[in-house]
Amino acid sequence: MLLTEFNTVNFSPSCERNKHAIAEQLLRYFKHSKSVLEIGSLSGQHAAHFAPLLPHLRWQPSDLAENVRALTQNIANSDISNIEAPIALDVSHRHLWPEQKYDGIFSANSLHIMSWSHVECFFKNLQQCLVEHAVLCIYGPFKYQGEFTSRSNANFDLWLKDRDMVSGVRDFEMVHQLAEDIGFSLKQDINMPANNQLLIWQRKSGSAK
Ligand SMILES: C[S@@+](CC[C@H](N)C(=O)[O-])C[C@H]1O[C@@H](n2cnc3c(N)ncnc32)[C@H](O)[C@@H]1O
């Protein structure tokens, strides 16, 4: 499904570039999922591309309250039957997290935008809406052992911090620790185009709240 720049609020050219490579992996990892919660959907381009490719599941887009109106409009324009109406979700507000349980979670390019304390909230609050064996897929740039994977990611980090000092490319090891703390084990760390990663975790048996 193509959401064109013409009728898409908050249109992201990078989503158009990365959605095919991400979809290839999600087809494997969300193969048995029934309901996926996306955090930080913004324009909904990823939702509108992935949901029709995964017709066996329901895709729940979300974003900060101020972005939900545009997101809702974009999703309505896409006319896809297995996308739920977008919900307002700020990861740091525990009461905004859905009461429903999900067996898949997806988020792209959000952890380097939100502050580190919000990244911690993301993982802490995520627990309440997960089933056992839930799959968590996070896409974006990461550092490893404190090193950027490319000069362009180092420059991107400077650009992010200049824009908002709480933002920044995250350390894989620190994010992985947060995932482990809520019962996930790493299934795969996939090198993606343009120096991004797709990190896949799955929740271990007996770790559901
Ligand atoms: C760079 S955009 C990424 C949008 C889209 N996922 C993509 O890949 O193009 C970062 C997204 O994270 C969202 N975000 C930032 N802080 C957030 C928070 N505390 N809770 C939920 N979403 C947040 C922003 O509103 C925005 O939609």
The ligand as an SDF file (V2000), in Angstrom:
LIG
                    3D

 27 29  0  0  0  0  0  0  0  0999 V2000
   11.2110    9.9590   14.0740 C   0  0  0  0  0  0  0  0  0  0  0  0
    9.5240    9.6330   14.4060 S   0  0  0  0  0  0  0  0  0  0  0  0
    9.3680    8.0030   13.7290 C   0  0  0  0  0  0  0  0  0  0  0  0
    8.0640    7.8270   13.0430 C   0  0  0  0  0  0  0  0  0  0  0  0
    7.9020    6.5220   12.2830 C   0  0  0  0  0  0  0  0  0  0  0  0
    7.8270    5.3960   13.1800 N   0  0  0  0  0  0  0  0  0  0  0  0
    9.0250    6.3560   11.3080 C   0  0  0  0  0  0  0  0  0  0  0  0
    9.7610    5.3710   11.3620 O   0  0  0  0  0  0  0  0  0  0  0  0
    9.1870    7.2310   10.4440 O   0  0  0  0  0  0  0  0  0  0  0  0
    9.5240    9.3240   16.1640 C   0  0  0  0  0  0  0  0  0  0  0  0
    8.1610    9.0320   16.7030 C   0  0  0  0  0  0  0  0  0  0  0  0
    8.2280    8.7510   18.1050 O   0  0  0  0  0  0  0  0  0  0  0  0
    7.1330    9.3850   18.7340 C   0  0  0  0  0  0  0  0  0  0  0  0
    7.4120    9.5940   20.1600 N   0  0  0  0  0  0  0  0  0  0  0  0
    8.3100   10.4270   20.7150 C   0  0  0  0  0  0  0  0  0  0  0  0
    8.2340   10.3880   22.0510 N   0  0  0  0  0  0  0  0  0  0  0  0
    7.2530    9.4950   22.3500 C   0  0  0  0  0  0  0  0  0  0  0  0
    6.6990    9.0160   23.5490 C   0  0  0  0  0  0  0  0  0  0  0  0
    7.1080    9.4760   24.7490 N   0  0  0  0  0  0  0  0  0  0  0  0
    5.7160    8.0900   23.4890 N   0  0  0  0  0  0  0  0  0  0  0  0
    5.2820    7.6290   22.2870 C   0  0  0  0  0  0  0  0  0  0  0  0
    5.7680    8.0350   21.1090 N   0  0  0  0  0  0  0  0  0  0  0  0
    6.7400    8.9710   21.1380 C   0  0  0  0  0  0  0  0  0  0  0  0
    6.9920   10.6900   17.9600 C   0  0  0  0  0  0  0  0  0  0  0  0
    5.7490   11.3120   18.1670 O   0  0  0  0  0  0  0  0  0  0  0  0
    7.2050   10.2060   16.5480 C   0  0  0  0  0  0  0  0  0  0  0  0
    6.0290    9.7420   15.9620 O   0  0  0  0  0  0  0  0  0  0  0  0
  1  2  1  0
  2  3  1  0
  2 10  1  0
  3  4  1  0
  4  5  1  0
  5  6  1  0
  5  7  1  0
  7  8  2  0
  7  9  1  0
 10 11  1  0
 11 12  1  0
 11 26  1  0
 12 13  1  0
 13 14  1  0
 13 24  1  0
 14 15  1  0
 14 23  1  0
 15 16  2  0
 16 17  1  0
 17 18  1  0
 17 23  2  0
 18 19  1  0
 18 20  2  0
 20 21  1  0
 21 22  2  0
 22 23  1  0
 24 25  1  0
 24 26  1  0
 26 27  1  0
M  CHG  2   2   1   9  -1
M  END
$$$$
